[in-house]
């Protein structure tokens, strides 16, 4: 199913991974566990965004550096999955990420390798690939640039601000989903949408109040801040309405695997912008529903066909800032 009249969404994942998801019927600390063969696939937040976007028939291109045996495995899985991609070969071995889904406790534990440092030439090659994707293909014009995930050790401090600048030079919006100093730098660069969760938001800004933390990013230059708030759903703060924010949540929380829920929300926001939707409330509704639909799936990078049904169930309210 290919969506008409939507230009290509570009995702950039500077620190991709092989995602391995194990399902465990109860975890006993210190004990040995026998588990089924894990679900293994190409991952990293931007690749998950691209996978969801591709699943729903929207044009997308995933860009990432890959290296070593794990990088070859990642490339092979992406090829098999059909997700359009441009991979930049590097010397550093691609990392792995492990999710343990405990079906008894209803909890998911995630173990993310840090990743290996890239060489200066690798960063230059990655930048060239992004430039070519956003401005060098007249037959496949870009509509949105998404930068997602952690960065490997030694990454340029201006990596995410540079993505924002490249997007703006090409006349398209930019979404950044990261944590730590990167989210502050992206806000100051004027990213159209930032998508932290409430823990990342508090850590990056040093603000104990979620409202104050989100508004501080708006004050730095971000246009819209979408905040994942766990069972409380998702919140949307916008530069045009500093007196309050939109909140969206389901009547009841869903049980499942939350890994990749935030990435599905980013995919929803990117698709909305690609379709010309800019109203924060409308973006929030779609992002919240797609995030919820991701929880119902066994692994990151896909959403349940129930996403529209979930969107219709959302409770969306406007709240004044205190």
ZASEKOL-213034 format. One record per residue: x, y, z of N, C-alpha, C, O in turn. Coordinates in steps of 0.001 Angstrom, whole numbers, padded with zeros to 6 digits, always signed. Layout:
! residues N
XYZXYZXYZXYZ...
This chain:
! residues 322
+000848-001199+000000+000000+000000+000000+000880+001244+000000+001502+001558+001015+000940+001947-001108+001746+003152-001215+000859+004377-001116-000141+004499-001823+001240+005283-000226+000466+006507-000035+000829+007523-001116+002006+007762-001386-000178+008107-001719+000046+009097-002773+000235+010488-002179-000210+010776-001068+000909+011344-002949+001034+012765-002629+001776+013037-001322+001543+014065-000687+002662+012135-000914+003489+012373+000261+004943+012166-000143+005309+011092-000620+005774+013191+000046+007184+013067-000282+007910+012228+000763+007367+011932+001828+009112+011861+000452+009858+010891+001243+010310+011442+002600+010780+012576+002697+010162+010631+003632+010642+010940+004971+012029+010327+005123+012226+009150+004819+012987+011116+005589+014361+010656+005764+014635+010474+007247+014400+011392+008032+015128+009303+007646+015517+009103+009041+017020+008860+009117+017605+008204+008254+017630+009400+010164+019072+009251+010372+019299+008605+011736+018836+009106+012761+020017+007489+011728+020338+006764+012955+021850+006644+013037+022446+005801+012367+022476+007488+013862+023939+007507+013935+024501+006340+014732+025683+006019+014616+023657+005700+015545+024118+004606+016404+023149+003420+016294+022489+003067+017271+023063+002802+015099+022106+001711+014898+022507+000482+015702+023583+000439+016299+021640-000503+015709+021902-001708+016496+021167-002899+015897+020185-002742+015171+021653-004080+016211+020869-005288+016014+020006-005455+017254+020526-005691+018344+018700-005335+017097+017773-005483+018225+017400-006955+018391+016917-007596+017457+017630-007474+019586+017284-008852+019890+016269-008845+021024+016552-008351+022115+015083-009397+020762+014002-009395+021738+013738-010819+022219+013346-011692+021444+013962-011032+023509+013721-012326+024134+012407-012265+024927+012151-011293+025637+011593-013291+024802+010379-013402+025602+010612-014453+026689+010948-015601+026398+010428-014041+027944+010740-014887+029091+009504-015010+029970+008879-014007+030313+009157-016218+030328+008006-016434+031211+008474-016393+032666+008558-017417+033345+008772-015186+033113+009229-014977+034477+010736-014997+034567+011387-015866+033985+011307-014028+035305+012747-013929+035492+013065-014116+036966+012528-013415+037823+013942-015067+037254+014426-015285+038614+015874-014829+038677+016736-015387+037999+016138-013826+039481+017477-013252+039555+018502-014316+039942+018321-015058+040908+019580-014371+039165+020645-015313+039453+020419-016707+038921+021283-017570+039075+019270-016955+038293+018942-018290+037789+019184-018387+036290+019352-017378+035607+019199-019628+035787+019312-019878+034359+017909-019982+033768+017007-020542+034390+017731-019440+032565+016414-019439+031933+016509-020022+030525+017429-019693+029776+015578-020872+030170+015489-021398+028811+014445-020578+028057+013302-020454+028498+014853-020017+026914+013977-019098+026196+013878-019493+024725+014773-020158+024202+012796-019089+024051+012688-019330+022605+013736-018509+021850+014337-017591+022407+013943-018843+020604+014856-018069+019758+014400-016615+019716+013221-016351+019477+015310-015663+019945+014885-014264+019981+014507-013745+018602+014943-014271+017578+013691-012706+018600+013395-011984+017371+014537-011011+017143+014783-010138+017975+015236-011150+016030+016405-010322+015738+016153-009507+014482+015752-010046+013450+016393-008198+014577+016160-007349+013405+017005-006078+013497+017508-005725+014564+017147-005404+012367+017843-004127+012335+017096-003114+013178+015879-002974+013057+017823-002405+014035+017167-001458+014917+017981-000210+015151+018860+000139+014363+017675+000458+016247+018098+001828+016459+016875+002681+016196+016051+002349+015344+016755+003779+016926+015492+004521+016932+015065+005003+015544+013894+004881+015184+015995+005545+014766+015623+006034+013443+015211+004931+012492+014321+005120+011663+015860+003767+012609+015469+002634+011771+014086+002141+012178+013292+001748+011324+013792+002159+013478+012436+001800+013919+011397+002761+013349+010319+002340+012929+011724+004053+013334+010824+005050+012748+010576+004721+011278+009437+004741+010811+011644+004421+010563+011511+004105+009139+010694+002840+008928+009910+002757+007983+010873+001856+009800+010164+000589+009650+008652+000784+009805+007866+000240+009029+008252+001568+010818+006828+001841+011015+006265+002627+009833+005178+002326+009337+007003+003620+009395+006563+004440+008262+006377+003579+007021+005386+003714+006303+007331+002702+006777+007258+001800+005623+006097+000818+005763+005427+000514+004776+005853+000322+006966+004757-000621+007203+003423-000043+006761+002569-000757+006233+003249+001260+006983+001972+001890+006658+001939+002491+005254+000992+003186+004888+002989+002213+004470+002936+002551+003055+003424+003938+002687+003176+004397+001573+004106+004613+003589+004625+005944+003287+006069+005850+002792+006827+005012+003279+006463+006691+001837+007834+006635+001317+008839+007088+002376+008636+008108+003034+009908+006337+002536+010867+006612+003583+012242+006134+003151+012359+005247+002306+013282+006719+003727+014652+006267+003516+015368+006304+004856+015422+007348+005507+015919+005165+005272+016677+005078+006519+018166+005188+006211+018689+004442+005383+018846+006114+006873+020291+006305+006697+020988+005942+007999+020564+006369+009073+022065+005148+007906+022790+004755+009110+024190+004282+008737+024397+003789+007629+025163+004426+009656+026480+003814+009456+026464+002384+009965+025825+002098+010977+027154+001484+009284+027211+000096+009727+028610-000459+009528+029327-000061+008610+028993-001398+010413+030316-001993+010301+030405-003348+010949+029616-003678+011834+031369-004138+010508+031621-005437+011107+030560-006463+010763+029692-006235+009920+030654-007620+011449+029715-008715+011201+028289-008322+011559+027349-008668+010844+028126-007592+012676+026783-007148+013067+026212-006179+012033+025011-006180+011765+027082-005354+011459+026632-004436+010427+026148-005166+009186+025176-004751+008554+026830-006263+008834+026389-007066+007697+025038-007713+007977+024184-007804+007095+024858-008164+009223+023567-008754+009607+022464-007708+009532+021366-007988+009051+022760-006492+010014+021774-005407+009963+021396-005103+008516+020217-004959+008193+022405-005007+007647+022138-004688+006244+021294-005770+005581+020382-005471+004810+021606-007035+005886+020859-008136+005281+019403-008132+005729+018506-008386+004926+019162-007843+007010+017793-007825+007515+017013-006663+006920+015839-006818+006582+017643-005508+006787+016955-004366+006176+016576-004684+004735+015481-004350+004283+017489-005330+004022+017206-005696+002633+016014-006649+002566+015124-006484+001732+016006-007635+003442+014908-008608+003458+013585-007954+003828+012538-008306+003283+013632-007000+004756+012409-006347+005232+011801-005428+004188+010608-005126+004236+012627-004981+003240+012129-004080+002212+012151-002618+002581+011704-001780+001797+012667-002281+003771+012746-000873+004172+013822-000184+003340+014977-000604+003400+013504+000846+002572+014514+001542+001774+015605+002131+002680+015306+002682+003739+016858+002013+002259+017938+002431+003146+019187+002824+002371+019407+002388+001241+019991+003655+003006+021338+003981+002561+022254+003746+003742+022126+004411+004771+023174+002810+003607+024074+002483+004704+025486+002967+004374+025985+002754+003269+026114+003613+005339+027469+004130+005192+028419+003157+005877+028327+002948+007087+029323+002565+005121+030247+001603+005687+031290+002262+006576+031916+003246+006184+031474+001718+007769+032446+002246+008722+033240+001074+009311+032854-000087+009179+034367+001413+009969+035197+000374+010578+034619-000117+011897+034814-001277+012260+033913+000744+012617+033376+000394+013935+032315-000697+013824+031464-000663+012935+032376-001659+014730+031383-002733+014765+030027-002191+015208+029937-001476+016207+028982-002526+014474+027623-002132+014859+027264-002800+016188+027588-003964+016418+026597-002053+017048+026289-002542+018393+025066-003454+018389+024435-003680+017357+024753-003971+019578+023568-004804+019785+022734-004238+020922+023253-003576+021821+021451-004503+020871+020525-004110+021928+019667-005321+022272+019161-006000+021378+019503-005593+023563+018749-006759+024006+017556-006315+024847+017712-005551+025799+016365-006795+024492+015153-006548+025266+014676-007871+025845+014502-008847+025116+014464-007904+027156+013913-009078+027831+012479-008770+028224+012234-007949+029108+011540-009424+027572+010126-009198+027832+009636-010280+028796+009506-011443+028415+009368-009897+030027+008891-010829+031049+007363-010868+030987+006699-009925+031416+006812-011946+030458+005366-012030+030269+004621-012270+031577+003409-012062+031643+005330-012705+032619+004691-012918+033917+004573-011602+034680+003501-011263+035182+005665-010872+034764+005659-009599+035487+005083-008467+034651+004726-007416+035184+004991-008682+033329+004513-007616+032459+005502-006469+032346+005107-005312+032205+006792-006792+032410+007827-005765+032362+008843-006097+031267+009057-007258+030920+009459-005043+030737+010494-005210+029720+011775-004549+030201+011774-003376+030574+012868-005302+030191+014185-004774+030549+015030-004680+029285+015040-005598+028465+015738-003562+029133+016503-003316+027915+017974-003110+028255+018313-002384+029190+018840-003760+027481+020276-003636+027652+020866-003120+026337+020921-003848+025347+021304-001860+026336+021817-001230+025132+023334-001124+025195+023874-000514+026119+024029-001713+024218+025460-001468+024114+025680-000001+023770+024859+000620+023095+026793+000542+024239+027076+001962+024008+027373+002258+022552+027001+003314+022040+028037+001337+021889+028455+001578+020514+029909+002012+020464+030469+002441+021473+030522+001901+019289+031926+002263+019112+032049+003597+018386+031182+003978+017600+033146+004298+018666+033385+005612+018068+033578+005496+016557+034174+004541+016059+033062+006487+015849+033278+006590+014411+034462+007498+014133+034790+008364+014944+035105+007303+012986+036220+008140+012578+035703+009453+011972+034561+009511+011517+036527+010499+011962+036086+011761+011335+035598+011580+009903+034621+012209+009495+036273+010723+009136+035826+010490+007759+034451+009821+007723+033674+010047+006796+034152+008998+008732+032842+008358+008795+031741+009393+008977+030695+009319+008332+031982+010358+009859+030986+011407+010093+030781+012246+008834+029658+012650+008531+031872+012509+008097+031748+013271+006855+030932+012475+005827+030098+013043+005122+031170+011181+005745+030423+010352+004793+028948+010290+005159+028080+010306+004287+028671+010219+006463+027278+010193+006909+026585+011505+006554+025435+011506+006114+027288+012622+006748+026705+013921+006413+026416+014023+004912+025371+014533+004511+027343+013538+004092+027139+013573+002643+025896+012775+002255+025117+013202+001403+025718+011619+002884+024544+010799+002584+023256+011529+002934+022269+011434+002206+023262+012262+004055+022074+013016+004455+021811+014159+003478+020674+014375+003057+022868+014888+003122+022712+016007+002182+022130+015522+000865+021224+016149+000316+022643+014412+000355+022142+013882-000914+020672+013461-000800+019899+013607-001747+020303+012938+000372+018916+012473+000544+017929+013628+000632+016823+013540+000098+018321+014718+001306+017358+015810+001514+017339+016809+000365+016362+017538+000202+018400+016854-000433+018426+017905-001463+018925+017440-002813+018906+018213-003771+019378+016177-002919+020026+015773-004153+019227+014885-005062+019752+014431-006079+017967+014612-004739+017178+013694-005556+015858+014355-005957+014913+014397-005170+015804+014865-007176+014600+015559-007634+013430+014602-007839+012271+014994-007694+013732+013342-008176+012665+012375-008401+012038+011898-007099+010880+011482-007080+012805+011958-006002+012304+011544-004697+012567+012654-003681+013429+012498-002816+011848+013760-003767+012094+014877-002848+011759+014507-001409+010865+013704-001142+012496+015113-000501+012287+014850+000920+011235+015783+001480+011101+016922+001032+010482+015296+002469+009452+016120+003111+009765+016418+004567+009381+017471+005076+010457+015505+005247+010781+015640+006665+012106+014934+006917+012376+013885+006332+012936+015509+007793+014173+014861+008223+014038+014519+009699+013696+015376+010513+014307+013263+010039+014205+012785+011415+015581+012323+011884+016230+011516+011219+016020+012834+013024+017248+012359+013657+016888+011722+014981+016287+012369+015839+017253+010448+015160+016796+009729+016349+017911+008937+017014+018795+008386+016358+017837+008901+018345+018642+007976+019107+019880+008562+019739+020195+009741+019577+020574+007702+020466+021829+008083+021095+022905+008243+020030+022728+007839+018881+024017+008837+020432+025160+008990+019534+026316+008151+020069+026447+007999+021283+027152+007605+019197+028296+006828+019672+029318+007730+020362+029283+008949+020190+030219+007147+021131+031236+007959+021824+032018+008825+020845+032336+008400+019734+032324+010053+021278+033123+010945+020452+032384+011593+019310+033009+012176+018424+031045+011506+019307+030267+012115+018226+030407+013635+018255+030571+014212+019330+030345+014291+017106+030399+015759+017086+029266+016359+017916+028118+015926+017810+029585+017345+018734+028574+017959+019600+027460+018614+018796+026343+018772+019287+027769+018994+017556+026769+019700+016742+026068+018772+015755+025483+019243+014780+026117+017457+015993+025521+016528+015020+024039+016811+014815+023592+016966+013679+023271+016879+015903+021832+017106+015750+021510+018530+015291+020641+018697+014435+022172+019563+015823+021932+020902+015252+022240+020973+013755+021570+021687+013008+023267+020220+013325+023595+020211+011901+022474+019577+011085+022186+020032+009978+021835+018529+011618+020695+017952+010913+019570+018978+010774+018934+019077+009725+019335+019733+011837+018294+020769+011778+018632+021786+010696+017767+022179+009913+019894+022213+010653+020308+023199+009650+020172+022632+008233+019701+023322+007329+020585+021378+008043+020463+020768+006713+019013+020700+006269+018700+020954+005105+018130+020357+007195+016708+020301+006862+016189+021673+006475+015487+021820+005474+016533+022676+007267+016041+024029+006990+016615+024563+005686+015926+025266+004946+017879+024234+005398+018459+024648+004110+017703+024034+002947+017613+024630+001874+017156+022838+003157+016386+022171+002109+014914+022563+002131+014135+022113+001290+014530+023404+003096+013155+023874+003179+012181+022865+003752+010991+022904+003442+012681+021952+004592+011798+020941+005186+011948+020964+006707+012970+021424+007215+010941+020474+007445+011013+020451+008908+011893+019302+009407+012176+018344+008687+012316+019436+010676+013193+018446+011282+012636+018014+012636+012220+018847+013441+012633+016709+012875+012230+016129+014161+013456+015488+014793+014169+014729+014135+013707+015785+016060+014830+015188+016772+014302+014445+017995+013535+014991+018788+014726+013194+018131+014372+012369+019285+015658+011826+019887+016187+010812+019429+016157+012501+020912+017382+012076+021558+017324+012479+023024+016269+012868+023524+018457+012385+023712+018485+012713+025131+019756+013494+025447+020617+013672+024585+019866+013960+026700+021067+014647+027143+021305+015963+026433+020355+016630+026024+022580+016349+026279+022906+017634+025650+022385+017759+024230+022141+018869+023755+022209+016627+023541+021750+016684+022160+020390+017324+022015+020135+018024+021035+019509+017094+022979+018167+017663+022871+018199+019173+023124+017423+019923+022532+019095+019611+023999+019250+021050+024230+019790+021717+022974+019299+022770+022566+020802+021107+022358+021395+021677+021153+020382+021726+020011+020350+022690+019246+019555+020687+019898+018542+020667+018835+017479+021725+019060+016980+022325+018108+017129+021956+020329+016157+023008+020633+016701+024367+020222+015997+025158+019596+017952+024637+020572+018559+025933+020226+018697+026110+018718+018718+027234+018218+018792+024989+017993+018891+025063+016534+017538+025299+015877+017477+025583+014681+016450+025186+016643+015123+025465+016111+014413+024282+015493+013678+024440+014518+014621+023089+016049+013926+021907+015529+012418+022091+015599+011894+022648+016564+011722+021615+014562+010266+021760+014541+009601+020937+015646+008663+021403+016293+010087+019720+015858+009526+018866+016907+010656+018173+017656+011570+017621+017043+010590+018202+018983+011443+017386+019838+010552+016350+020506+009413+016654+020860+011061+015107+020688+010214+014052+021232+010934+013258+022340+011267+012089+022147+011172+013898+023503+011756+013152+024617+010670+012428+025411+009485+012728+025263+011074+011475+026256+010140+011004+027275+010346+011842+028531+011273+012651+028584+009507+011664+029536+009557+012556+030685+010862+012406+031473+011319+013369+032088+011464+011221+031465+012749+011037+032152+013860+011782+031420+014663+012476+032044+013904+011640+030101+014922+012322+029297+014777+013834+029393+015768+014564+029432+013537+014293+029431+013271+015725+029508+013805+016312+030809+014458+017355+030802+013527+015643+031925+013984+016127+033223+015507+016100+033314+016122+017036+033825+016112+015022+032815+017566+014897+032884+018262+015964+032053+019263+016536+032484+017733+016236+030858+018380+017186+029949+018273+018625+030445+019219+019403+030315+017126+018975+031010+016885+020367+031392+017223+020665+032843+017472+021817+033199+017234+019631+033688+017456+019859+035113+016237+020380+035830+016325+020766+036996+015090+020400+035156+013848+020891+035743+013059+019727+036351+012897+018688+035710+012577+019892+037565+011788+018838+038198+010350+018826+037697+009696+017783+037703+009857+019982+037264+008502+020080+036729+008509+019766+035240+009277+020358+034481+007651+018830+034816+007572+018477+033402+007176+019682+032568+007722+019910+031488+006227+020449+033073+005784+021636+032334+006925+022622+032146+007150+023119+031042+007655+022910+033242+008764+023869+033164+009850+023357+032226+010452+024137+031488+010105+022043+032251+011141+021464+031407+010783+021605+029932+011618+022009+029122+009531+021269+029579+009109+021367+028178+009115+022815+027702+009559+023110+026592+008623+023708+028540+008583+025119+028156+009983+025720+028045+010193+026673+027295+010935+025167+028786+012302+025664+028660+012863+025343+027281+013606+026145+026715+012514+024166+026726+012950+023831+025374+012282+024736+024346+012903+025136+023361+011005+025058+024584+010316+026015+023707+011021+027365+023764+011213+028014+022736+011408+027787+024970+012100+029055+025125+013444+029084+024429+013903+030148+024014+014081+027931+024296+015383+027860+023624+015254+027937+022109+016216+028275+021420+014063+027622+021584+013890+027703+020135+013120+026579+019494+012784+026670+018313+012821+025500+020238+012025+024415+019662+010620+024909+019362+010085+025733+020103+010018+024422+018294+008682+024868+017924+007604+024083+018665+006638+024660+019165+007778+022757+018732+006826+021881+019427+007606+020824+020194+008615+020311+019710+007134+020504+021394+007741+019445+022195+006665+018413+022512+005672+018725+023169+006865+017183+022043+005995+016062+022381+006681+015259+023477+007840+014870+023326+005987+015008+024570+006580+014326+025707+005826+013034+025994+004633+013066+026297+006512+011901+025901+005918+010628+026310+005914+010556+027826+006955+010730+028460+004747+010300+028414+004615+010318+029871+004102+008998+030414+003358+008980+031394+004496+007878+029782+004120+006561+030279+002617+006337+030264+001945+006574+029260+002098+005870+031415+000667+005574+031519-000194+006822+031368-001390+006722+031092+000415+008013+031549-000330+009264+031396-000443+009698+029942-000993+010762+029655+000069+008891+029027-000081+009199+027614+001015+010095+027083+002196+009875+027350+000618+011111+026326+001580+012007+025695+001074+013435+025805-000131+013685+025813+002026+014377+025890+001706+015793+026014+002324+016549+024846+003354+016142+024309+001692+017648+024458+002202+018482+023373+002261+019935+023825+001242+020534+024171+003475+020494+023817+003702+021903+024112+004095+022589+022811+004854+022030+022019+003582+023801+022585+003839+024479+021318+004196+025937+021548+003672+026582+022456+005098+026452+020712+005562+027835+020872+004429+028846+020709+004491+029939+021271+003391+028488+019939+002298+029425+019679+001279+029474+020809+000388+030323+020803+001403+028566+021785+000431+028519+022887+001166+028271+024202+001024+027203+024797+001949+029246+024661+002759+029041+025875+001944+028959+027153+002490+028622+028203+000655+029258+027096-000168+029254+028303-000709+027900+028703-001381+027785+029727-000433+026876+027924-000959+025556+028258-000411+024498+027332+000531+024745+026578-001003+023312+027388-000544+022203+026563-001682+021204+026374-002649+021180+027136-001539+020382+025334-002505+019338+025065-002049+018035+025699-000856+017729+025718-002993+017274+026214-002722+015971+026799-003595+014934+026107-004783+015174+025889-003019+013779+025757-003777+012702+025120-003444+011377+025812-002276+011059+026034-004466+010627+026142-004254+009327+026780-005436+008419+026478-006521+008880+026124-005206+007126+026624-006283+006149+026486-007049+006037+027796-006497+006353+028851-008300+005598+027762-009060+005434+029005-008396+004450+029964-008494+004606+031181-007719+003434+029420-007020+002441+030224-005663+002163+029582-005527+002174+028358-004664+001914+030423-003340+001614+029898-003323+000230+029256-004108-000646+029620-002414+000045+028294-002286-001218+027582-001125-002024+028140-000117-001456+028560-001257-003328+028146-000144-004185+028527+000522-004705+027263-000140-004952+026255+001844-004869+027327+002577-005339+026165+004028-004941+026267+004555-004771+027367+004675-004791+025133+006091-004432+025071+006226-002969+024659+005954-002634+023506+006643-002086+025576+006728-000661+025241+007940-000285+024406+008070+000864+023984+008838-001250+024161+010030-000955+023365+009622-000463+021975+008894-001152+021260+010077+000693+021607+009757+001228+020290+008490+002058+020224+008142+002574+019162+007785+002196+021363+006561+003008+021347+006868+004464+020997+006143+005092+020226+007944+004990+021569+008323+006362+021258+008695+006535+019796+008395+007567+019195+009350+005530+019218+009724+005596+017802+008484+005623+016911+008450+006325+015900+007470+004852+017295+006213+004872+016536+005572+006249+016609+004991+006722+015632+005679+006901+017785+005157+008253+017921+005887+009232+017018+005267+010121+016435+007199+009075+016898+007977+009934+015993+007570+009688+014545+007435+010630+013764+007373+008421+014190+006916+008111+012832+005590+008801+012539+005391+009342+011451+004689+008780+013509+003388+009422+013327+003541+010924+013125+002883+011508+012264+004408+011550+013918+004627+012992+013784+005241+013327+012428+004874+014321+011801+006181+012489+011980+006819+012734+010693+005819+012609+009547+005808+013433+008633+004988+011584+009599+003969+011396+008557+002986+012559+008567+002570+013034+007510+002613+013019+009762+001693+014157+009848+002284+015387+009178+001611+016052+008390+003542+015692+009491+004189+016850+008863+004293+016658+007353+004098+017605+006590+004599+015439+006923+004709+015160+005487+003378+015389+004774+003349+015757+003600+002282+015169+005490+000954+015377+004916+000475+016819+005072-000646+017149+004683+001318+017673+005639+000954+019076+005789+000182+019389+007053-000369+020482+007180+000129+018451+007996-000567+018677+009269+000385+019345+010238+001451+018801+010527+000025+020511+010744+000907+021250+011658+000249+021571+012997+000926+022041+013911-001044+021331+013132-001738+021609+014387-001241+020635+015456-001368+019423+015279-000677+021136+016568-000121+020252+017601-001107+019211+018125-000721+018069+018378-002364+019588+018288-003358+018633+018792-003526+017457+017841-003637+016314+018284-003546+017727+016538-003719+016658+015562-002491+015752+015507-002615+014531+015400-001314+016354+015580-000072+015565+015609-000044+014704+016862+000325+013531+016810-000433+015289+017985-000451+014565+019261-001379+013362+019201-001012+012284+019671-002553+013515+018644-003506+012408+018572-002900+011229+017801-002963+010083+018246-002328+011526+016666-001770+010445+015864-000565+009820+016562-000430+008597+016584+000307+010644+017129+001507+010125+017788+001152+009247+018986+001781+008212+019207+000156+009653+019752-000259+008874+020920-000851+007534+020497-000557+006505+021104-001678+007543+019465-002311+006310+018998-001291+005337+018426-001353+004139+018702-000346+005846+017627+000662+004959+017050+001579+004403+018142+001987+003244+018079+001900+005218+019129+002716+004733+020249+002002+003608+020980+002604+002582+021297+000718+003807+021245-000070+002771+021922-000144+001506+021077-000057+000397+021605-000303+001668+019772-000398+000510+018882+000911-000267+018827+000910-001471+018568+002028+000415+019071+003323-000265+019091+003461-001178+020307+004106-002224+020235+002854-000776+021419+002921-001582+022642+002301-002963+022435+002685-003924+023100+001353-003060+021522+000645-004312+021286+001430-005293+020415+000996-006426+020207+002584-004859+019906+003376-005705+019022+004559-006310+019773+005001-005751+020777+005082-007453+019296+006132-008157+020035+007486-007465+020023+008297-007708+020917+007758-006614+019045+009081-005985+018952+008955-004572+018403+007931-004198+017831+010020-003795+018590+010039-002416+018110+010032-002380+016582+010539-003288+015925+009451-001320+016032+009482-001125+014599+008219-001521+013868+008216-001588+012639+007149-001784+014592+005874-002082+013940+004743-001681+014871+004941-001549+016078+003562-001488+014310+002404-001129+015121+001223-002012+014762+001147-002563+013664+000309-002135+015701-000889-002948+015506-001833-002279+014509-001904-001051+014446-002557-003084+013731-003571-002524+012829-004668-001770+013581-005502-001115+012957-004676-001854+014903-005699-001185+015702-005399+000294+015924-006100+000938+016705-004392+000853+015273-003987+002232+015584-005106+003247+015383-005214+004198+016158-005944+003068+014357-007034+004019+014153-008102+003853+015221-008656+004840+015704-008392+002623+015590-009344+002353+016668-008859+003003+017972-009650+003603+018700-007567+002881+018261-007011+003477+019472-007081+005000+019419-007336+005650+020433-006855+005563+018242-006935+007015+018111-008343+007512+018403-008510+008577+018998-009352+006761+017996-010734+007158+018245-011089+007087+019737-012032+007740+020183-010333+006298+020501-010614+006143+021925-009912+007183+022793-010189+007268+023989-009024+007961+022227-008202+008874+023019-009023+009935+023739-010022+010435+023221-008581+010258+024928-009120+011392+025688-008117+012532+025536-007003+012459+026054-008512+013572+024832-007620+014695+024544-008145+015934+025260-009300+016322+025085-007295+016542+026057-007715+017711+026840-006668+018808+026774-005482+018551+026566-007136+020045+026959-006256+021206+027055-006069+021555+028521-007040+021644+029273-004823+021754+028926-004533+022068+030313-003724+023353+030407-002752+023545+029677-004138+024225+031313-003410+025469+031526-002113+025168+032304-002093+024334+033210-001052+025860+031928+000189+025696+032680+000077+026424+034013-000550+027477+034121+000699+025834+035013+000598+026403+036358+001561+027573+036529+001614+028177+037600
